[in-house]
């Protein structure tokens, strides 16, 4: 776990900074510098792009991680990577052609109350290309176990640029329309920087012929394309469906609550950057003993760390919303339901990496498609009845069922599961802290209240983890802090 802990710590710091900047943008700058409908528009454009880009990427970003380390011959590896770079380009051409043919129909789809989306429909396509190829080149860096720089671009660069652009909007240096176009440019620049970085890491030359195992590669890419699309649908389907049933401002209102809850995924996103290629390597080597160790350690560590974030969010969210303009009301059940779903994602550890790099990825695909359909039906039923809370109910139900199924598949096929007695101990700690501190506040200004309450909760929570020896990895990190390591 040495290289995992080392790069994961760096990635956690980067991801925390990124989410911190994102929180300032989401909670304060967007809400104060943009009108509700434009904030909803930007949220919708991002959500729509996030749903589409896995289709355009054709699963290539996951295929690279699975197959790259299996090639010992350089020429074969170059053929493989050439194929990986060209497949998304082919998808982009196909999707662009279809979009051009049906463009008028697409515009008509956004007529009515949310017609504000119409002039910006084309930006979804550009964003999708930029997102797809960034993830592909980021995956190329990951297989070299160089995830930190890509994580800086992914978590920090875009959010920092958006912060600067929002300030420019506030000082009327640019218009809101220019702000939207500038965001597109930021994503394109990020892609170009990632390409330049990867080009310095590798020795690659285009070889326009298929690798010997191209059939296996294509089959895997196609299935991962569908699986990745399913996973993304479960994350962003709620926001896109809210736009169909409610005024677009509610996309922003829901997005704020969901973003607050999504902070819980920080540890998983950070550790995933390095555990994914390591898991692929262990599976390729058939090293199931180390794979089980990695599975259980990643699950416990992520659960313990993300549990603290969950408690801090639930116990401070009421004070946080006192700092946000009143038109953005708190939907507490959205925060709780999405938060629990994200917490469950952390409990899985490197479960996704195991499934997507094994011979059983087909099973999760079929189940994932079923879950996506269930999520769509639940959103269709719940949003008109319960509003934005209905979207959270649909997402929580689909994610919970999806994750339970993935745990069962790994157990049945590999004979391993992520839980231990310490997992249930961490669960009890989280539950007690959430209940004990939710209804208790200092009688101060919200910022002081949040700060003092967070310090108290964090100190006691970490102390309990340390003295109960919940995780050796966490204890070792705590021991190093006084020495400045």
N, C-alpha and C positions, 0 to 999 in steps of 0.2 A: 504493500500500500504506500511505499515511500514516495514514488513519483506521483501517485494519485493524490496524496495529502499535499505535497508540495505545490503542484499546479492547481489543485482544487482550492487551496488557500488563496492563491493569487486570483483565481477566477471568482471566488466568493467576494473578495475585496472589490474587484472590478464590477461584478454584477451588482453588489450593494451600492456602489457609487452610481452606477447606471440607473438602478431603480430609484435611488434618492433623487437624482436629477429628474427622472421621469415623474416621480411623485410631485415635485415642485411644479413641473409643467402641467401635469394632469389636474392637480388639486387647486393650484393657485393662478398660474399664468394663463392657461387656456380659459379658465372660468372667469377671469377678470379682463382679459385682453381681447377675447373673441365673443361674438354673440352666440347664444345657445345653438342656433341652427347651423352656424358654421363649425362650431365645435362638433356637433353631431355629424356634419358632413365629413370632416377629417377622420373621425372615428370610423365612419362607415367605409370610407375609401381604404383605410388600413385593414379593416376586417374582411372586406371583399377580396383584397389582394392576398391576404393570408390564406383564404380558402382556395384561391385559384393556383397559387405558385407551386404547391406540391404536384399538381397535374402537369404543369409545364416542366418542372424539374425531372419528371419521369422516374422518381425514386433514385436518381443518380447519386445524390449526396449520401444516401445510405449504402448504395451498391459499392461505391468507392471504398468505404470503410470495411465492408465485408470481404471484398475480393483483392484489394490492393496488396495486402501482406502475403497473399497466396502465390503471387508471381515471383519466381526466382530469376526468370529470363527478362532482361531489360527490354528487348524488342517486343516481347509479348505484353509487358507492362505498358509500353508506349502505345501499342495498338489498343489496349484496353482503355487507357485514358483518352485517346483520340475519340474513341467511340462514346465515352462518357461526356465529352464536351460537345459532340455533334447531336446527340439525341435530344437534349433540351432545345437546341436551335431548330430542329425539325418540328418539335412540338409547338414552339413559338410561331413558326410559319403557319402551321395548321390552324392554331387558335386565332391568329391574326386574320387569316383568310375567312374563317367562319364568322369572326366578329365584324369584319367589313361587310359581309353579305347580309348579316342580320342587324346591322347597326341601327337602322331606323326602328326596328322592333324593340331593340334594347332601350333606345331613347323613350319610346312609348311606355315601356315598362316602368320608367321613373317619372311618368307624368302624374298630375294630381297634386296632393298636398306636399309631396317631397320632390317637386320638380327641380329643386336647387341642385340635385345630383347630376342632372342631364349634361351640363357643359363640361363636367369633369369625368365622365365615364371612361374616356380614352386613357386617363392617367392610371386607371386600374391596371391596364395592360402593360404600361411602361413600368409601373411599380412591380408587377409580377415578374417581368424579365429580370429586373435588378435584384429582387429577392431570390429568385431561383439560382442565378449564377453566383451570387454571393455565397449561398449555402454550399454550392458545389465546390468552389475554391476553398471555402473554410474547411470542408471535409478533407480536401487534399492536404491542408496543413495539419489537421488532426491526426491523420495516419502517420505523420512524421512526429507525432506527440508534441506539436507546437500549437497549442490552442490559445495561448494567452493574448497574442496580438490580435487574432481574429475576434476574440471575446471583447477586446477593447473597442474594436470597430462595431461589433454587434450591440454591445450594451452601453457604451459611452458616447461614441462619435455622433450617432444620429440624434440622441437625446440632447446632447450639448448644442448641436447645430440648431435643433428645434427651439431650444431655450433662447439662443441668440436671435433667431428669426422672430420669435414672439415679442422679444424686447423691441426689435425694429418696428413691428406692427404697432406696439404701444406708443412709440415716439413718432409714428406716422412716416417713418422712413420708407416703408413699403406698405402696399395695400394687402388686404386679406387674400385677394386673388393671387397677387404676386407671392404671398406666403405659401399658398398651396403649391404653386409651380416650383418654388424654391425647395420645398421638401422633396419633390421628385428629383431635382438636381442633386440634392444631398445623397440620396440613395444610389444614384449613378456614380458619384464620386467615390462613395464607400466601396462599390464594386471594383472600380479601377484600382484603388489602393490595395485591395485584397489580391487582385491579380498580380500586381507588381511585387507584393510580398511573397506570394507563392512561387513566382518565377525565380526568385533568389534562393528558395529552399530546395528546389528540385533540378534535376538534369533531365529535361524532357524534349522530345522532338516528335512532331506529328508523323504518324504512320497510318496511311489511309487504307488499312486492311483490317479485317476482323480478327480478334484473338481466337485461339483454338476453342475456348469454352464459351464462345459468344452466345450459344443457345441458353446455357445456364444463366449467364449474365442478364440476358434479355428477359427471361422468365422471372428472375428475381426482381429486376427493376420494375417490371410490370406489376407484380404483386405488391412490392413496396410502394409503388406509386399509389395504388389503391389504398393500402394500409395507412400511408402517410396522409392521404387526403381525408380518410376517415378520422384520424387523430385530430387533424386541423379543423374538420367540421365540428367535432365535439367541443372545440375551444371557441370558435368564432361564429358558429351557426346562430347562436342566440342573438348576437348583435345585428346580424343581417336580417333576421326574422322580425326583430323589434321594429325595424324600419318599415316592414310591410303592414304592421298592425297599429302602430302608434306614431305620433309626430316624431320627426327626426331628432328633436331635442332629447327625447328619451333614450336615444342611443348613447348620447353623452352622459346622461344621468346614470344609466346602467353601467356605462363604461367606467365611471369614476369608482363606483362601489366594487366592480369586478377587478379594477386595477389595484385597489387597496388590498383585496384578498389575494391577488396574484403575486404579491410580494413574497408569499409563503413559498413559492416555487424557486426562489433564488438559490438555495443550497443545491437543489437537484440540477438546475441548469448549469451551475458552475462545475459540479462534480461530473456531470454527464459528458462534458467536453473531453475529459481524459479517460473515463471508464468505458466509453463506447468503443474506442479503438483497442483498449486493453482486453475488453470482453471478446471482441472479434479475434484477437490474437490467441487467447486462451482456448476458444472454441476450435479454431483452426489447428491448434496443437493437441486438441482433445484432453486438455488439462482440467478435468472436472473438479479435482480437489481444490485447486486454487480458485476456480470459478465459484465454488460454493462459499469459500471464505470471502471473496469479493462481494458476492450477492448479499450475504448476511451483514457484513460490516457496512456496506454502503447503505443498506436499508436502515439499520439502527442509527448510524451517524446522521443520516438525512432526517429521520423521524425526530431525533432529539433536538437538532438545530432548528428545523422548520417548526417544531412544536413551540419553541420559544417565540418565534415570529408570529405564530397563530395567536398565542396568548396576548402578546403586545398589541396586535391589531384589534382583537375583540375587546380588550379592556380599555383601549384609547380611542376607539372610532367615534364615540359620541363627542368627545372633546375636539377631535380633529374636524368634525363637520361644523363646529362653531366658528371655525376660521374660514369656511368656504361660503361664498354668496348663498343666500337663503333659497334662491330658486333651484339650487342643486341639493334636494333633500336626501337624507340618509334612508336607504332601504336596508335595514339591519339584517333582514333575512337573506338578502342577496349576498351580503358580506359573509354571513355565517355559512350558507350553503356552498358558495364558491370556495370559501376558505377551507372547509372540510374536504371538498373535492381535491383541492391542491395539496392539502396535507396527506391525503391518501396517495396521491401521485408520488410523494416523497417516500412513503413507506415501501413502495415497490422497489426502491434502490435501482439497480441496473437491470431490472426485469425486462424492460423494453429492449435493451441491448442484447440480452440473451436470446430473446425471441426472434428479433430481426436478423440476427447473425447465425441462427440455427436452421435446421431443415424443417422446422415446424412453423415458420412464419406464415405459411398458407392458412393454418388454422385460425390464427389471430386475425387474418384478413377477413375471412368469412364472418367471424363473430363481430368484428369491427363494423362491417357493412350493416349487419343487423342492428347494432347499437346506434349507428348513424341514422338509420331509418326510424328507430324508436325515438331518438332525440328530435328528429324533424316532427314526428307525430305529436310528441309531448309539447313541443314549442307551439305547434299549430293549435293544440287544445288549450294549453295553459295561459299563453300570453293574452288572448282576448278575455279570459276570465280573471286572471290574477295580475295582469300587467307585467311590469318588469320582474316581479317576484316569480311569476310563472316561468320566465326564461331561466331563472336560477334553478327552479325546481326541475325543469327538463334537463339542464346541463348536469346537475348533481346526480340525478337518477341514472342517466346514461353513463357518466364517468364511473360511478360506483359499480354498476354492473360490468362494465368493460374491464375495470381493474381486478375485480374478483375473478373474472374469467381468466385473465392473464396469469394470476398467481396459481390458479388451479392447473393450467396447462404446463407451466414450468415444473410444478410438483409432480404431475403425472409423467412427464417426459424425461425429466432430469433427476427426479427424486430429491429435490431440494426446495425449501421454502424460506422466506426471508425473516420469519419471526423467531424470537427467543423469549425467555422469561423477562428479559430487560425491556423488550418491546412493550409488553403489557404494563410494566412498571412506568415507562415513559408515558404511556396513555393515561394512567392514573394521575401522574404529576400534571400533565396538561389539563386534564379535566378539573382537578382541584384548583389549580391556579386560575383558570378561566372563570369558574364559578365564584371563587373567593374575591377576585379583584374587579370583576365587571361592575358591580354595584357600589364600589368604593372609590372615592375621589378625594384629592386635596381640594380645598376651597380657594383655589388660586386662578390666575389667568390660564386659559387652555394650554398655551405653550409650556408654561412652568409646570402645570399639572401633568402634561404628557411626559415631560422630561423627568420629573421626580418619580412619577409612577413607573416609568420604564426602567430607570436605574434600580429602583427597589425590586421590581419583578425580575429583571435580568440578573441582578446579583444573587438573589435567593435561589432562582432557578438553576443558575450555573453551579452554585455552591452545592445544591442537592445532587446534581448530576455528578459532580466531582467526588463528593464524599461517599456516594453510593456506588461509585466506580461503574457507572452505566456503560461507558465506552472507554477502552484503553486509548484509542486514537484521540478522543476529546481530552482525556486527562493529560496525555503527553503534550498536546498543544497548549493547555493551560499551564503546565509546568514550565514551558519554554518562555512564556510571556514575560516574567520578571527578568529573565536574562537577556531580553531584547532579541531573541532568535526569531 
